[in-house]
């Protein structure tokens, strides 16, 4: 089980999180977000994949950010089509394609993306493309038909560890847990002690 911590902004907070060695660290490059990154980001250790999060951005913008911030992964949180995803995948980064889920989800909509991305990410459908702070009904994932590994996101905090354990009992390619707002003091500022506790509990699953 991998861990991705998203929505990082401040150098000291990033440094403290780096000491926990999460598998992925996410930086949001979508201007309307309260966690938007509009400055340089520090280099990370080789064990942590620096991930840029975008929403229907231009290809030129993504290419520039990949180079300027030395990204290893790109998370696409908008309405990006399979051709768009394939283009990004050819830039030598992992591609995580996000899909919003509420009361139900049409898994057949994933079919065109099977070869266009490395991972799916399932997040809660809300007012924002991500970071809404609440979850969706995970039982929907029992009907997941693909072999492609996926990230699980949407209002995940310490109190969700038991639910994650229950989900792990199902034969699903659950690859990583993506956390953000439930571990924040303020937008972009994470509670490192709680993240450490969460990571320790998660890695015991």
N, C-alpha and C positions, 0 to 999 in steps of 0.2 A: 504494500500500500504506500503510494507516494503522497507527499504533501506539497501543495502550492499555496503560498501566501500572496495575496494580491492587493493592489492599491497602495504600494509603498511610495513615499515621497521624500522624507526628511533624512539627511545623511546619517545622523546619530541613531535614528530608529532603524535604518537599513543596516548599519554596522552591528547593532545589537541583535537584529534578526539573523544576520549572517552567522553569528556565533552558534545559532541553533541548527544551521545547515539544512534548511528545508530543500526539497528537491527542485522546486521551481519558485522564483520570486517574480511577481507580476507588477508591471508599471503601466499605468493607463495613459494612452495617448489619444484621448477623446476629449476635446476642449470643454464640453458642457459638464463633465464630471468634476465633482468637488475634490477628486484625487488626481486631477490632471497633472501630468509632468510636463513642465515647460522649461526645464533646465537640464543640465547634464546629470547623468547617473553614474555612481561609482562602479568600478569593476568588481565583479563577484568572483568567489572561488570557483574552480573548475567543476566542483560537485553541484553547484547551484545553476540551474538553467535560467538565464535572464529572459523574461517573457514580456513582450509588448502586447498590450490589449488595444484593439482598434475597432471602430464602428463605421463601416461603409466608407473607409478612407480611400483616397486615391492611391493607385499603385506606386506612383512616384514618391508620395509621402512615406509609405511603408518602407520602400527601398532605402530612402534617406535615413529613416529612424533605425532600421536594422544596422546600417553601417555606422551611424553616429553613436549608437548605444551598444553596439556589439551584441545584438540579440541572438539567442540560440533557439527561441521559439516565438511564434506569433499566434495570438488568440484573436479570432475574428468573431465579433459579437453583434454583427449586423445582419443584413440580408444578402451577404456575399454569395454569389453563385458558384457552382463547381469549377467553372473555368477560371474564375478569379482565385479560388483556393489553390488550384493546380499551379497557377503562375507563381504564387507566393511559395509554394512547396519547392519549386525549382530554384529558389533563392538560397537553398541550403540551410533552411531552418525547419524545425518541427512546426506543423500547422495544427492548431486546435480549433475546430469549428464549433461554436456555441449554438445551442438551440434552446428556445424558451418553452417551458412546460407549465401548464396550469392544472386543469381538471382532467385533461386527456392529451394524448399526443399521437399523431399519425406517423408511425415509424417508417412507413413506406416513403416518406419525404426524405429519408436518409439515403435511399438507394443511389441517387446521382452523385453523392459525395463519397462513396465507398473508396474510390481510388484517388480522391482529390485532397484528402487530409490524412493526418496521422492519428488523430484522436477526435472524438466528439466530446462536447461538454454540455451537460444538461443543467440549466439554471431555471429559476423561477420567473415566470412571465409577470412583469410588473410595469410600473410607469417608466422605469429606466431600463436600458439594455442589460444592466447587471448591478449588483450592490444594493438590491432593494431591502435586504435584511430579513427576509422570511423565506421559508421553504415551500416545496410542493409535495404532493403525495407520492412518495417513493415507490409505492406498490405498483405504480404505472410501469416501472422499470422491469417488472416480472415478465413483461411481454416484449422486452428488448430482443430483436431477432438477429442482430449482427454479432460478428466475432471481433469487431473493432473495439479496442479498449477505450474507455471513456472516463472523463473527469466528472465528479458530482459536486455541484455548487448550489448556493441559495440558502442564506441564513443559517449556516452551520456553525455551531459553537460547542462548548464543552458538554452541554446537555444532550447533544446528538450522538455521542459516542456509542451508546447502547443500540441506537437505531442503525448505526453503521455496522455494528457487529451482526445484527439481524440480517441486514442486507447482504453481508458477506457470506451468509449461509446459503444464499441462492447462487446458482451457477451462472454468474455474470462476470464479464471482463471489466470489473470496476478497477481502474488503474490508479486513480488519484482523487484526493479530497481537496477542494479549492475553498479556502476560507478568506474572509475579508471583514465585513462590517461588525460581526458579532465579537470581534477581538479588538475593537477600536475604542480609544479614549475620545478621539475626534477623527474626522475624515482624513485618512492617510497616516494616522498615528496609532501604532499597534501596541497592545498590552503583551509585552514579551514574556512575562512570567506565565500568563495564561496560555500563550502559544506553546511554551515549553511543556506545560502540563498536557495540553492537547496532543502534541507530537508524541510524547511518551506513551500516552494511552492509545493513540492510534497505531503506533508501531508494535504494540502488544497484541493487536488483533490478528 
